């Protein structure tokens, strides 16, 4: 399963990493090297294929780096052609491989990357949100003191009507004392067990009637509100959801092509490994 996930991820990343610059209708000559021309389209391709470090440069610096790379290529092309390197079997094999890969990439772009609609992404987000477990959250504040006696005294003052936030500012030793002990919203697993257990037992608007001991000291906890944890906003996770839709579209495309074309692997060991990968793929739940 792990191997399948790695292989599938590598294929998808290859697709996601594609760059297809929009070439101008008038493909201007940017530079010449001897009798060879470097056109704008070629410069755009060179820019889209810069390594990751150079890709972080400002646009003008990227353009210079891409032009330098394109010029270096052209400087050696004439010599390579004169020596007949374009006629060798090795060169032809590499050229065929690159051609096949670029056709794959063009098909991927047309039928996967460019075929995704905003409506599909939103529908997938809604589906994922609907499947999320319903988890309770509480909005709480606390007053942290060093001893049980101090905590009991805080509770007495609260029982007498003292304001919780004011008492936190006065008595608490926690760093959030100036915020009235406010801890914000949190779900289970965020706090130490003793604190969490006490907080989630409280009703909205109530506080603990006995001190809660933890490794930090003694707490008096007040729960101000409760809710079911809201899902992440669509805008926050839209890129990740789009990748899920892209992955599924790509895998559907591959499955359809496999059903229409026979794959025959001659090496038995390699065939078994390939079959294992495909069994893992078929075992993936339908998204």
Secondary structure, 3 states (H helix, E strand, C coil): CHHHHHHHHHHHHHHHCCCCCCCCCCCCEEEEECCEEEEHHHHHHHHHCCCCCHHHCCHHHHHHHHHHHHHHHHHHHHHHHHCCHHHCHHHHHHHHHHHHHHHHHHHHHHHHHCCCCHHHHHHHHHHHHHHCCCCEEEEEEEEEECCHHHHHHHHHHHHCCCCHHHHHHHHCCCCCHHHCCEEEEEECCCCCHHHHHHHHHCCCCCECCCCEEECCEEEEEEEEEEEECCCCCHHHHHHHHHHHHHHHHHHHHHHHHHHHCCCCCCCHHHHHHHHHHHHHHHCCCCC
